[in-house]
Amino acid sequence: MRLISTRNGASASSISEAIRVGLAGDGGLFIPDTFPEGQLSGLSVQTSLKETALALFEPFFKGDQLESVLPELVEETYDFDVPLVNPHPGRPGVFALELFHGPTGAFKDVGARFLLRCLDKLGDPSAPFTVLAATSGDTGGAVGCAAEGRKGVRAVILYAKGRISAFQERQLTCWNAPVTALEVDGDFDACQRMVKAAFAERALSERHNLTSANSINIARLLPQAAYMAWAARQAYEKNGVKPGLIIPTGNLGHGVAAIWARHMGAPWGPIVLATNANRTLADWSISGRYEPRASIATLANAMDVGAPSNFERLNALPDDAARLSVELVEDRAIRARIKADFERSGYVWCPHSATAAEALSRMREFDLHARPWVIAATAHPYKFADVVEPLIGQTLEPSEALAEVLGRPTQSESCGADLDALRHHLNALNETA
Ligand SMILES: *Cc1c(COP(=O)(O)O)cnc(C)c1O
């Protein structure tokens, strides 16, 4: 298998190279030239998540310098549970795939752990990769956590001073070396501009081996495809009917991962993308025209995306592989769904997962009963306690992993809102190293 660009102008010499550079040379995203169909069809309900991941990764990594360390990377990436639970005891055909039992309480842990471990193996400890991330959502914490203690890669995380919640700030600032959290005297857009400017300055970028950890990197997508493949098999074996899947969607990293898994043989039936009020995908599914928009702020803020960065990968698939539907869920419906499902069964969704639960509740009876349905539960509700607690009228307890985060000391450095200030911080890292 070769990895080629969605824009057809470039290819990667290996998956390691695709992981290192993230984006293809022509600005497109990496996709396999042919998908390894049938790779997953031989797996059974007894196949573990880790075994599923190894089977799925094998053709992608064949002959690559990372091939021999894959078992170790897989072992460390999936070292927490991904349970398929039944959130509503009265409805045995509905499942939640709880993807939030990792150290930072969101599915981003899985991709970040795998990507950072790949970079760690590929990097040179005397001149490590530097992952530069501007973050408002779940990615920064997951990347910081995944970088802790690594030698071949370090992480520099920028966040906007005074503009993120107390818990978010903790989660960005509690990781030990080689992780640096920069509290930027500006807003999120300023953080993003600084990161872009740093990448654009060739000397700076080369000096620090700058790399990004965003969701277009194939090393984030594949480990997500693996649990999507595993979950399909688990749900399918319950009664032999292909389950449907509903995924809360922003940048389409997760959605494309599931669609790739189905294309490679995972027994998924219909796939539904649930979005918040950002309408780009909903409009596209009706009109067939893709028109990116500016993003708007919603309660499901990790999905506040107006130009989904993985759209090109979806578009590159043959029509029958890419079949899906889109359900748009406004804030009002997110609130009502969290409240209603809690009152019905005591199960608590985060605002993102609630978009998928709402999409399920809007389904026609016939479709609902035709097959089992799996809702991807993407974050632990405690991370969004400020939204959820008033709706359910109770205080939420952190998971064990999140309690561990809360107990850690924090540390950050203040940074001006321009490239000179960022350059200064980056250069200081090299001096102390
Ligand atoms: C990132 C994120 C999403 C959206 O995932 P994409 O891969 O960007 O579509 C949904 N829910 C949570 C909690 C997230 O952190």
The ligand as a MOL file (V3000), in Angstrom:
LIG
                    3D

  0  0  0     0  0            999 V3000
M  V30 BEGIN CTAB
M  V30 COUNTS 15 15 0 0 0
M  V30 BEGIN ATOM
M  V30 1 C -12.9300 16.3930 19.1440 0
M  V30 2 C -14.2190 16.0000 19.7370 0
M  V30 3 C -15.3430 15.6760 18.9500 0
M  V30 4 C -15.3270 15.7920 17.4330 0
M  V30 5 O -14.4650 14.8570 16.8450 0
M  V30 6 P -13.9350 15.0790 15.3470 0
M  V30 7 O -13.0020 13.9650 15.1140 0
M  V30 8 O -13.2850 16.4300 15.3060 0
M  V30 9 O -15.1280 15.0220 14.4560 0
M  V30 10 C -16.4900 15.2510 19.5830 0
M  V30 11 N -16.5620 15.1730 20.9350 0
M  V30 12 C -15.5180 15.4890 21.7220 0
M  V30 13 C -15.6730 15.3840 23.1920 0
M  V30 14 C -14.3130 15.9110 21.1630 0
M  V30 15 O -13.2710 16.2360 21.9590 0
M  V30 END ATOM
M  V30 BEGIN BOND
M  V30 1 1 1 2
M  V30 2 1 2 3
M  V30 3 2 2 14
M  V30 4 1 3 4
M  V30 5 2 3 10
M  V30 6 1 4 5
M  V30 7 1 5 6
M  V30 8 2 6 7
M  V30 9 1 6 8
M  V30 10 1 6 9
M  V30 11 1 10 11
M  V30 12 2 11 12
M  V30 13 1 12 13
M  V30 14 1 12 14
M  V30 15 1 14 15
M  V30 END BOND
M  V30 END CTAB
M  END
